[in-house]
Amino acid sequence: FVLVIGGIYLGVFTPTEAAGIGAMGAFLIALIRRALTPRVLMAVLMDTVRTTAMLFAVVLTALIFANFVNRAGLPNDLLALVNGLNVAPFVVILTIIAIYVVLGCVFESMSMLLLTVPVFFPVVAGLGYDLVWFGILVVIVIEISLITPPVGMNVFVLRAVLPDVSTGTIFRGVTPFWVAGTIRALLVLVFPAIVLFLPQLLY
């Protein structure tokens, strides 16, 4: 834990690299403790294969969907529809945020990003919003949507892992995080400079 978190905060390696280092560290600890029997190793490898296959299935499906969306011209049609409605761009952003909150009830974060960004990205760009700001806002909103009552997906995942804890108790536990996340999203929405000042310094 200290190696992984410390390495990330010290800038020694990225979070993705830290995941690999953490896995290797767990493997070495299991070897030292002689807890890594052939049966345990096979179970770990099979679990890794299942998880990887699931993730690649999601990514592959999303890539096919994104290609279909682009070839069908859906982003351009959606942008034309939005422009034809003569609504304020800010209203469009609020609508997109509401869609993400609803999707958080049934989708996990990666699926939401891969399936919706190809559709919303051209619309937001056409409205003149900064795409870095939009990307950060989307990530924050997705985090909130996954714990939003009454159907936040992450809450029910946690409920399945902890069957002895009631759903109401879990929702009460995540409420402070939901409130903090909502305030953070509102600040980023109203004051884009909060997340743009550093990229603007770099570029």
KEMI-171565 format. One record per residue (C-alpha): x, y, z. Coordinates in nm, 4 decimals. Layout:
N
(site (X Y Z))
...
END
This chain:
203
(site (0.0000 0.0000 0.0000))
(site (0.2736 0.2457 0.0967))
(site (0.4722 0.1607 -0.2172))
(site (0.1755 0.2044 -0.4506))
(site (0.0241 0.5201 -0.2997))
(site (0.3630 0.6719 -0.2214))
(site (0.4871 0.6082 -0.5736))
(site (0.1821 0.7777 -0.7225))
(site (0.2025 1.0860 -0.5003))
(site (0.5793 1.1185 -0.5490))
(site (0.5377 1.0973 -0.9253))
(site (0.7535 0.7862 -0.9582))
(site (0.4905 0.6089 -1.1675))
(site (0.1399 0.6603 -1.3023))
(site (-0.1729 0.5036 -1.1464))
(site (-0.1805 0.2473 -1.4277))
(site (0.1790 0.1471 -1.3604))
(site (0.1033 0.1451 -0.9874))
(site (-0.1669 -0.1158 -1.0466))
(site (0.0891 -0.3473 -1.2055))
(site (0.3394 -0.2857 -0.9267))
(site (0.0700 -0.3521 -0.6667))
(site (-0.0235 -0.6793 -0.8354))
(site (0.3411 -0.7857 -0.8468))
(site (0.3830 -0.6913 -0.4806))
(site (0.0800 -0.8986 -0.3814))
(site (0.2178 -1.1893 -0.5846))
(site (0.5555 -1.1703 -0.4088))
(site (0.3953 -1.1458 -0.0639))
(site (0.1850 -1.4543 -0.1397))
(site (0.5006 -1.6394 -0.2461))
(site (0.6896 -1.5396 0.0676))
(site (0.4011 -1.6480 0.2899))
(site (0.3657 -1.9704 0.0891))
(site (-0.0021 -1.8954 0.0365))
(site (0.0169 -1.9247 -0.3420))
(site (-0.0811 -2.2856 -0.4025))
(site (-0.1442 -2.4133 -0.7573))
(site (-0.5194 -2.4067 -0.6903))
(site (-0.5086 -2.0452 -0.5673))
(site (-0.2897 -1.9413 -0.8605))
(site (-0.5300 -2.1021 -1.1084))
(site (-0.8279 -1.9304 -0.9436))
(site (-0.6505 -1.5932 -0.9602))
(site (-0.5567 -1.6422 -1.3256))
(site (-0.9115 -1.7461 -1.4187))
(site (-1.0539 -1.4435 -1.2395))
(site (-0.8076 -1.2218 -1.4262))
(site (-0.9075 -1.3771 -1.7588))
(site (-1.2784 -1.3241 -1.6864))
(site (-1.2287 -0.9622 -1.5818))
(site (-1.0061 -0.8853 -1.8806))
(site (-1.2499 -1.0508 -2.1209))
(site (-1.5363 -0.8492 -1.9755))
(site (-1.3461 -0.5209 -2.0087))
(site (-1.2348 -0.5960 -2.3633))
(site (-1.5922 -0.6895 -2.4565))
(site (-1.7106 -0.3510 -2.3299))
(site (-1.4310 -0.1654 -2.5096))
(site (-1.4819 -0.3546 -2.8358))
(site (-1.8578 -0.2987 -2.8292))
(site (-1.8075 0.0705 -2.7549))
(site (-1.5617 0.1069 -3.0443))
(site (-1.8097 -0.0574 -3.2805))
(site (-2.0835 0.1713 -3.1505))
(site (-1.8635 0.4820 -3.1870))
(site (-1.7779 0.3846 -3.5447))
(site (-2.1471 0.3324 -3.6212))
(site (-2.2370 0.6686 -3.4668))
(site (-1.9750 0.8519 -3.6725))
(site (-2.0659 0.6792 -3.9983))
(site (-2.4357 0.7422 -3.9423))
(site (-2.3692 1.1121 -3.8876))
(site (-2.5526 1.1156 -3.5546))
(site (-2.3278 1.3806 -3.3887))
(site (-2.3818 1.6248 -3.6758))
(site (-2.7565 1.5598 -3.6758))
(site (-2.7695 1.6064 -3.2996))
(site (-2.5744 1.9323 -3.3229))
(site (-2.8098 2.0572 -3.5952))
(site (-3.1068 1.9643 -3.3756))
(site (-2.9613 2.1491 -3.0773))
(site (-2.8896 2.4579 -3.2857))
(site (-3.2414 2.4440 -3.4259))
(site (-3.3959 2.4466 -3.0796))
(site (-3.2490 2.7913 -3.0075))
(site (-3.1764 2.7055 -2.6455))
(site (-2.8875 2.8415 -2.4431))
(site (-2.5717 2.6262 -2.4566))
(site (-2.5762 2.6130 -2.0770))
(site (-2.9153 2.4380 -2.0911))
(site (-2.7662 2.1772 -2.3242))
(site (-2.4835 2.1104 -2.0769))
(site (-2.7352 2.0734 -1.7936))
(site (-2.9329 1.8266 -2.0062))
(site (-2.6190 1.6216 -2.0735))
(site (-2.5409 1.6176 -1.7010))
(site (-2.8946 1.4953 -1.6263))
(site (-2.8513 1.2166 -1.8825))
(site (-2.5304 1.1037 -1.7129))
(site (-2.7005 1.0985 -1.3726))
(site (-2.9764 0.8751 -1.5125))
(site (-2.7262 0.6473 -1.6874))
(site (-2.5439 0.6025 -1.3574))
(site (-2.8400 0.3941 -1.2435))
(site (-2.7770 0.1205 -1.5006))
(site (-2.4240 0.1606 -1.6411))
(site (-2.0780 0.1508 -1.4884))
(site (-1.8348 0.4342 -1.5549))
(site (-1.6343 0.2878 -1.8439))
(site (-1.9461 0.1917 -2.0389))
(site (-2.0924 0.5382 -1.9915))
(site (-1.7779 0.7120 -2.1123))
(site (-1.7195 0.4895 -2.4131))
(site (-2.0818 0.4941 -2.5289))
(site (-2.1704 0.8601 -2.4742))
(site (-1.8556 1.0621 -2.5432))
(site (-1.8630 0.9925 -2.9213))
(site (-2.2163 1.1354 -2.9262))
(site (-2.1766 1.4357 -2.6952))
(site (-1.8195 1.5340 -2.7851))
(site (-1.9008 1.6974 -3.1242))
(site (-2.2067 1.8703 -2.9797))
(site (-2.0095 2.0273 -2.6950))
(site (-1.7300 2.1273 -2.9342))
(site (-1.9850 2.2820 -3.1708))
(site (-2.1307 2.4869 -2.8864))
(site (-1.7867 2.6359 -2.8199))
(site (-1.7124 2.4796 -2.4821))
(site (-1.3617 2.3787 -2.3818))
(site (-1.3304 2.0019 -2.4268))
(site (-1.0822 1.9591 -2.1399))
(site (-1.3339 2.1237 -1.9085))
(site (-1.6140 1.9062 -2.0439))
(site (-1.4106 1.5886 -1.9953))
(site (-1.3327 1.6718 -1.6326))
(site (-1.6948 1.7680 -1.5668))
(site (-1.8189 1.4409 -1.7162))
(site (-1.5853 1.2343 -1.4965))
(site (-1.7048 1.4194 -1.1848))
(site (-2.0717 1.3789 -1.2784))
(site (-2.0252 1.0079 -1.3493))
(site (-1.8697 0.9627 -1.0048))
(site (-2.1743 1.1329 -0.8522))
(site (-2.4262 0.9401 -1.0623))
(site (-2.2946 0.6045 -0.9433))
(site (-2.3885 0.6861 -0.5812))
(site (-2.6989 0.8982 -0.6444))
(site (-3.0109 0.7794 -0.4559))
(site (-3.2235 0.5861 -0.5051))
(site (-3.0577 0.3739 -0.7748))
(site (-2.6831 0.4451 -0.7729))
(site (-2.5159 0.1378 -0.9221))
(site (-2.2128 0.1396 -0.6911))
(site (-2.4380 0.1358 -0.3865))
(site (-2.6040 -0.1867 -0.4975))
(site (-2.2686 -0.3405 -0.5870))
(site (-2.1558 -0.2652 -0.2315))
(site (-2.4851 -0.4052 -0.1008))
(site (-2.4124 -0.7337 -0.2788))
(site (-2.0643 -0.7470 -0.1242))
(site (-2.1955 -0.6595 0.2242))
(site (-2.5300 -0.8403 0.2570))
(site (-2.5480 -0.7696 0.6311))
(site (-2.5569 -0.3927 0.5720))
(site (-2.8889 -0.2424 0.4640))
(site (-2.9238 -0.0297 0.1518))
(site (-3.0422 0.2646 0.3621))
(site (-2.7309 0.2460 0.5776))
(site (-2.5086 0.2474 0.2691))
(site (-2.6910 0.5461 0.1215))
(site (-2.6541 0.7349 0.4495))
(site (-2.2843 0.6518 0.4448))
(site (-2.2287 0.7832 0.0919))
(site (-2.4415 1.0970 0.1390))
(site (-2.1472 1.3178 0.2518))
(site (-1.9505 1.2088 -0.0549))
(site (-2.2526 1.2755 -0.2782))
(site (-2.2947 1.6251 -0.1328))
(site (-1.9231 1.7021 -0.1700))
(site (-1.9217 1.5701 -0.5269))
(site (-2.2282 1.7760 -0.6179))
(site (-2.0708 2.0937 -0.4801))
(site (-1.7509 2.0182 -0.6706))
(site (-1.9458 1.9621 -0.9946))
(site (-2.1365 2.2892 -0.9500))
(site (-1.8127 2.4796 -0.8910))
(site (-1.6543 2.3312 -1.2037))
(site (-1.9714 2.4016 -1.4013))
(site (-1.9985 2.7657 -1.2958))
(site (-1.6253 2.8443 -1.2750))
(site (-1.4420 2.6546 -1.5540))
(site (-1.1168 2.8331 -1.4683))
(site (-1.0852 2.6062 -1.1630))
(site (-0.9883 2.3149 -1.3878))
(site (-0.8506 2.5070 -1.6861))
(site (-0.5863 2.7288 -1.5303))
(site (-0.3247 2.4527 -1.5103))
(site (-0.3735 2.3215 -1.8690))
(site (-0.3600 2.6805 -1.9916))
(site (-0.0264 2.7269 -1.8143))
(site (0.1090 2.4094 -1.9739))
(site (-0.0102 2.4949 -2.3245))
END
